[in-house]
Amino acid sequence: MVLRELQLEIVNQPTDTTCGPTCLHALYDYYDRPLPLDQIIAEIPALELGGTLAVHLANHAMRRGFSATIYTYNLQIFDPTWFHPNPQPLAEKLKAQAAAKPEPKLKLATQAYLDFLELGGQVKYEDLTPPMIRKILEQDHPILTGLSSTFLYRSQREIEATCADDDIAGYPCGHFVVLCGYHRQDKTVKVADPSSPNPFSPSPYYFIPINRLVGAIYLGVLTYDANMLILQPRR
């Protein structure tokens, strides 16, 4: 199929740091499991400087009857050898890593992933390619992805505490969007972006080159993102 578009609607995120819950809200609506956005925001754990992690979104969904798979490219949390060539016991590896590294954010993420695994979530580590993205969308599953908005938008880096643009003192910024379609011939992917207007469109929806999206996902590793979350209602 040349063009595929999922019937997904997304609202504007109410604050600079609530893109994750807003994307999750869109997926709940897509799967006919609506929940008020303000309730989702209140229930999702937030990081110290705002925002959240994809695994927190996944845990919220699994506690509400969804199965969840996270494709990770975050080398700050996961070592490639834990997956290939021989899969390792992730919970044991995560605990050992947390004991060896003192970073508070790593410990927070580790506990969230331990909860994720206990709830039945799956973590996968596979090459991120355009055919892989299209295959998931062809199964009618939107993709909630954590990526680098700095790379995606080609925007200035930001001051973390204020989200103010600053190309000198700023740092790369993470963001959540939902992938909800593609155009094979144009080599583009459709994005539902809770931040609108945005550099691509006055509306939440736009098509971007799929290779640029892949780069943005990989560079999400700088902000503890670099992942794709797939939800499915349990039967």
N, C-alpha and C positions, 0 to 999 in steps of 0.2 A: 504494500500500500504506500502510495506517494505521500499522502497527507493524512494524518490522524490527530484528532483533537478530542480529548476527554471533556465531558460536560462538568467542569469543576468551576466553582465560583469562590472568590476570595474577597474579604473585606480589608480595609486599611487597618494597619496595626495602630492601636491607640497611642502608643509611645514609641520612642526610639529603640527600646530594648525588648519589645514584646512581639518580635517577628515570629519567634518559634511557636508560642501558643496560638498566634493568629493562623499560621500554616496548619497546625493541628486542628484548629476549628474548621478549616476548609475541608480537611480530610474527613472529619466526623460528618459534616454535611454531605459530602460526596457519597459516603456509605450509608446515608440515611440513619445516622446515629447522632442527631444534633445535640449540642450542649452549648449553653450560653458562653460567649467569649470571656466575659468577666469572671465566670466560675473557673474556666480553664486557666486563666492567668493567675487566679488566686491559688490554684492547686498545684501549679508547676513550680518546682524549686528554682529559685533565681540565684545567679552567681553574685558575688560581692559587689561587682561594678555593673550589675544588670545583665540581662540576657540569660540564656540557659544552655543546656547541652541536649543534643538529639536523643541521648539515652534517657534523659528525664521525660521527654515527650513520649518515647516508646513505652516507658514504664507506666505512664499515665494511661496510655491506650490499652496496654495489656491488662490492666486492672479493670478495664471496662469492656472486656470481651473480644479484644483483638489479638491476633498473632502479630509478631513483629520480627523483621529481619533488618539488621544494620550491615551495610557494606562499608567497611572502614578503610580509610587510607591515612589514619592518624598514627604516625610512627612515634608520637610522643607517648602513646598509651600501649599500642600493640606492636610487637616485634614480628616481622614477616615469617621468621622461622617457627612461630607458634602455629602457623597454618600450613606451611609447605616446607619440605615434602611430606612430613608426617605430622598430622594435627596433634597439638599438645593440649593438656587440660587447662583451659583458659582461666578458670577460677583460681587454680593453684598458682599459675604464672602471675596473675594480677596481684594476688596477695603477696607473693615474694617480691615483686617489683615495688609495691607500696612500702614494704618494709625496708627496701634498699634505697629509696629516694624520698627526700623529705618534703617535696613540693606540696603545699596545701591543695592546689587545684587538682593535682594528680590523685591525691588521696580521695578527694570528693568524687572525681570521675570514676575511680576504682570502685568505690562503694556502690555507685549508681549502676555500674556494669555488673557487679556481683548480684545486685537485686534483679537486673535484667536477665541474667542467666538463670537465676532461681525461678523467675516467673515463666521461663520457657522460651526466652528470646534467643535468636540465632545471630551470631556474628560471622560474617563472611569476608574474605580477603581475596578479591579477584581483580584482574586487570580491568581498569575502567576504560571502556571503548564505546564509540557511538553505537555499534550493533547491540551491545549489552543494554544500553539505555533504551533503545528502541524496542528490544525484546520485552522488557518489563512493561513499557507503555502499551505494547500490543496485547498484553494480558489484562488491560483496563485497570492497571494499578498506577495511580499518581505516585510520584517520587518526591518525598520531602527531603531536601538536601541542605546540608550545612556547608557553606563555601566562603570564599574571600570576596566580599563586596568591593574591596579596594581593587582587586584584579578584574572582577566582573564589570564594574562601572568605569574602570580607569580613573578612579577618583583619588583625591588626596587622602593620605592617612589621617587618623583621627586621634584626638585626646580621649583616652578611655573613659575618664570620669564624666566628661561633658558631651562626648560625641561631636565636638567641634572640629572642623577641618583644620589640619596643620601639617603642611608638607615637610616641616623641619622637626618639630617635636612630637609629631603624631606617630601612631603605630597602625599596622594593618588591622582592618575591621572585618569581623565575621558577620554573616547574615544567613537567614533561612528563607528559601523560596520553595515553590512546588513546581515540578516539571509535569506538564499535562498534555503534551502533544509533540509532534515532530513533522517536518517536511523533509522527506528523504532526498528529493532531487536538489533542494536548496541547501541541504546539509545543515539544517537549523533545528532547534528544539524550542517548544513553546514554554514560556515561563509564566507562572502566576506569582506575582511579587506583591507582598503585603505593604511594601513601601511605594506609594504612588502619590503624585507623579514621581518618576524616576528618570535617570539619564536616557532611557530608551523610549519612554512612552508616557503620555499624560494619564494613561489607564494602567491597571495592574498587569495587563497581558501584553506580551511581546514575544517575537521570535528572535533568537540570537544564534550565531554560529555554534554548532555543537562542540567544535574543538575549543572554542573560547570557554564554554561552560566546563569542559573537562579540566582545563587549566585552573579555573576558579575553584573547582572542587578540590583538586590536589593541593592548591595553596591554602586551602582552609586549615591545613595542618598547623599553620602559624597561630591560629586562634582556637585550637582544640575542636575544630569542625572537621572538614574533610571526610564526609560520610554521606550515605544515602539511606534513608529509612523507608521501608516498605511495610505498610499495614494491610492486614486482611481481616475482615470479621470472621470470628470462629463460627462454624456452623453449629 
